Amino acid sequence: MSDETNKESSAANDPADNAEIENQETTAEQSKEDLNAEIEAELLDELDTEVEQQPVSEQLLEQVAKANDQVLRVQAEMQNVRRRAERDVESAHKFALDKFAADLLPVVDNLERALASIDSADEGQKPVAEGLELTIKSFMDVLARYKIEAIDPAGQPFDAELHQAVSMVPNPDLEPNTVMDVFQKGYTLNGRLVRPAMVVVSQG
């Protein structure tokens, strides 16, 4: 009995054994702390990754929104350019004869003046008058085919956008600013003024 007690007492009192036990305990504690530190570091890394990913996602969404806005702006600008080009082409087609029509109008004026100068009572000039009338009619038909229309506003109110007054004559029988006489017809091409009508206007 005393031998066993002595053995236990000697084992308990052995410094080497005690140091080894303490080392094992210290190692176990350190391993536990290291493991906890690793777990904590992994958790912090995951949190940092989530925090970093969130702004990146928001930034990407902003970039996508800006890109979509730029695409819409470009598309709108292209549509505007296309519409302007279509209007320009249409205008070019409609008014391509503008200068040509203006150059032809004096010919019509001269034919009408020649017809007006013929004495209708003179039988000898009747064939000339008929020829001039047919020529003028053919000429006007051609002009109408190309949307060139005459402005003959006799008896109508004066319109500054279509008429040009060469004189004003008092006339109590007419309302003021009424076209009394047309000195020279005006013309439009597809509704746009080529030449204003030269008129005499009544004065109140």
C-alpha positions as CSV (number, residue, x, y, z in Angstrom):
1,M,0.0,0.0,0.0
2,S,2.8,2.4,0.9
3,D,4.6,1.4,-2.3
4,E,1.8,2.5,-4.6
5,T,1.4,5.7,-2.6
6,N,5.0,6.4,-3.0
7,K,4.8,5.7,-6.8
8,E,1.9,8.1,-7.2
9,S,3.6,10.7,-5.1
10,S,6.8,10.3,-7.0
11,A,4.9,10.6,-10.4
12,A,3.1,13.7,-9.2
13,N,6.3,15.2,-8.0
14,D,8.2,14.5,-11.3
15,P,8.9,17.8,-12.9
16,A,9.4,16.4,-16.4
17,D,6.0,14.8,-16.4
18,N,4.4,18.0,-15.2
19,A,6.1,20.1,-17.9
20,E,5.0,17.7,-20.6
21,I,1.4,17.9,-19.4
22,E,1.6,21.6,-19.3
23,N,3.0,21.7,-22.8
24,Q,0.2,19.5,-24.1
25,E,-2.4,21.7,-22.5
26,T,-0.7,24.9,-23.8
27,T,-0.6,23.3,-27.3
28,A,-4.2,22.4,-27.1
29,E,-5.2,25.9,-26.0
30,Q,-3.0,27.4,-28.8
31,S,-4.5,25.1,-31.4
32,K,-8.0,26.1,-30.2
33,E,-7.1,29.8,-30.4
34,D,-5.6,29.3,-33.8
35,L,-8.7,27.5,-35.0
36,N,-10.9,30.2,-33.7
37,A,-8.7,32.9,-35.3
38,E,-8.9,31.1,-38.7
39,I,-12.7,30.8,-38.5
40,E,-13.0,34.5,-37.5
41,A,-10.7,35.5,-40.4
42,E,-12.7,33.4,-42.8
43,L,-15.9,35.0,-41.6
44,L,-14.4,38.5,-41.9
45,D,-13.2,37.7,-45.4
46,E,-16.7,36.6,-46.4
47,L,-18.2,39.8,-45.0
48,D,-15.5,42.0,-46.8
49,T,-16.3,40.1,-50.0
50,E,-20.0,40.8,-49.7
51,V,-19.3,44.5,-48.9
52,E,-17.0,44.8,-51.9
53,Q,-19.4,43.0,-54.3
54,Q,-22.3,45.2,-53.4
55,P,-20.8,48.5,-54.7
56,V,-19.5,46.7,-57.8
57,S,-23.0,45.5,-58.6
58,E,-24.4,49.0,-58.0
59,Q,-21.7,50.4,-60.2
60,L,-22.5,47.9,-63.0
61,L,-26.2,48.8,-62.8
62,E,-25.3,52.5,-63.1
63,Q,-23.1,51.8,-66.1
64,V,-25.8,49.7,-67.8
65,A,-28.4,52.5,-67.2
66,K,-26.0,55.1,-68.7
67,A,-25.3,52.8,-71.6
68,N,-29.0,52.3,-72.2
69,D,-29.6,56.1,-72.0
70,Q,-26.8,56.8,-74.5
71,V,-28.3,54.1,-76.9
72,L,-31.7,55.8,-76.6
73,R,-30.2,59.2,-77.3
74,V,-28.3,57.9,-80.3
75,Q,-31.5,56.2,-81.7
76,A,-33.5,59.4,-81.2
77,E,-30.8,61.5,-82.9
78,M,-30.7,59.0,-85.8
79,Q,-34.4,59.2,-86.2
80,N,-34.2,63.0,-86.2
81,V,-31.5,62.9,-88.8
82,R,-33.5,60.5,-90.9
83,R,-36.6,62.7,-90.7
84,R,-34.6,65.8,-91.7
85,A,-33.0,63.9,-94.6
86,E,-36.5,62.8,-95.8
87,R,-37.8,66.3,-95.5
88,D,-34.9,67.7,-97.4
89,V,-35.3,65.1,-100.2
90,E,-39.0,65.7,-100.4
91,S,-38.4,69.5,-100.5
92,A,-35.8,69.0,-103.2
93,H,-38.2,67.0,-105.3
94,K,-41.1,69.4,-104.7
95,F,-39.2,72.6,-105.4
96,A,-36.6,71.5,-107.9
97,L,-38.4,73.5,-110.6
98,D,-38.5,76.7,-108.6
99,K,-35.9,78.6,-110.6
100,F,-37.0,77.0,-113.9
101,A,-40.6,78.1,-113.3
102,A,-39.5,81.6,-112.4
103,D,-37.6,81.8,-115.7
104,L,-40.7,80.5,-117.7
105,L,-43.2,83.0,-116.2
106,P,-42.1,86.0,-118.3
107,V,-42.8,83.9,-121.4
108,V,-46.4,83.4,-120.2
109,D,-46.6,87.1,-119.4
110,N,-45.5,88.1,-122.9
111,L,-48.1,85.7,-124.5
112,E,-50.9,87.2,-122.4
113,R,-49.8,90.8,-123.2
114,A,-49.7,89.9,-126.9
115,L,-53.2,88.5,-126.7
116,A,-54.5,91.5,-124.8
117,S,-53.1,93.9,-127.4
118,I,-55.0,92.2,-130.3
119,D,-58.2,94.0,-131.4
120,S,-61.0,91.4,-131.0
121,A,-63.1,93.4,-133.6
122,D,-60.5,92.9,-136.3
123,E,-61.3,89.8,-138.2
124,G,-57.8,89.7,-139.6
125,Q,-56.3,89.3,-136.2
126,K,-58.8,86.6,-135.0
127,P,-56.7,83.6,-136.1
128,V,-53.7,85.1,-134.3
129,A,-55.7,85.6,-131.2
130,E,-57.0,82.0,-131.3
131,G,-53.4,80.7,-131.8
132,L,-52.2,82.7,-128.8
133,E,-55.1,81.5,-126.7
134,L,-54.3,77.9,-127.6
135,T,-50.6,78.4,-126.9
136,I,-51.3,80.0,-123.5
137,K,-53.8,77.2,-122.6
138,S,-51.2,74.6,-123.4
139,F,-48.6,76.4,-121.5
140,M,-50.9,76.7,-118.4
141,D,-51.7,73.0,-118.6
142,V,-48.1,72.1,-118.5
143,L,-47.5,74.4,-115.6
144,A,-50.5,72.9,-113.7
145,R,-49.1,69.4,-114.4
146,Y,-46.0,70.4,-112.4
147,K,-48.0,72.0,-109.6
148,I,-47.3,75.6,-110.8
149,E,-50.5,77.5,-110.2
150,A,-51.4,81.1,-111.1
151,I,-52.5,83.7,-108.6
152,D,-55.1,86.0,-110.2
153,P,-56.7,87.8,-107.2
154,A,-59.0,90.3,-108.9
155,G,-61.8,91.3,-106.6
156,Q,-60.3,89.5,-103.6
157,P,-58.9,91.1,-100.4
158,F,-55.3,92.1,-100.5
159,D,-52.9,89.4,-99.1
160,A,-49.4,90.7,-98.4
161,E,-48.1,87.1,-98.4
162,L,-49.2,86.6,-102.0
163,H,-49.7,90.0,-103.5
164,Q,-47.6,93.0,-104.1
165,A,-49.4,96.4,-104.4
166,V,-48.0,98.6,-107.1
167,S,-50.5,101.4,-106.4
168,M,-53.5,102.3,-104.3
169,V,-56.5,104.0,-105.9
170,P,-59.5,105.5,-104.1
171,N,-62.7,103.6,-104.9
172,P,-65.8,104.1,-102.8
173,D,-67.5,101.2,-104.5
174,L,-65.1,98.7,-103.1
175,E,-64.0,97.8,-99.6
176,P,-60.6,99.2,-98.7
177,N,-57.7,96.9,-99.5
178,T,-59.5,95.1,-102.2
179,V,-57.6,94.1,-105.4
180,M,-59.0,96.2,-108.2
181,D,-56.8,95.1,-111.0
182,V,-54.0,92.6,-111.6
183,F,-51.1,94.1,-113.3
184,Q,-49.2,90.8,-113.4
185,K,-50.3,87.4,-112.2
186,G,-48.4,85.7,-109.4
187,Y,-47.5,82.0,-109.2
188,T,-46.9,79.3,-106.6
189,L,-45.1,76.0,-106.9
190,N,-46.5,73.3,-104.6
191,G,-48.1,76.0,-102.5
192,R,-44.8,78.0,-102.1
193,L,-44.7,81.4,-103.6
194,V,-42.6,81.7,-106.7
195,R,-43.7,85.2,-107.6
196,P,-46.2,87.6,-106.0
197,A,-49.1,89.0,-108.0
198,M,-48.6,92.7,-108.9
199,V,-51.9,94.4,-108.1
200,V,-53.7,97.7,-107.8
201,V,-55.5,98.0,-104.4
202,S,-58.5,100.1,-103.5
203,Q,-58.1,102.8,-100.9
204,G,-60.8,103.7,-98.5
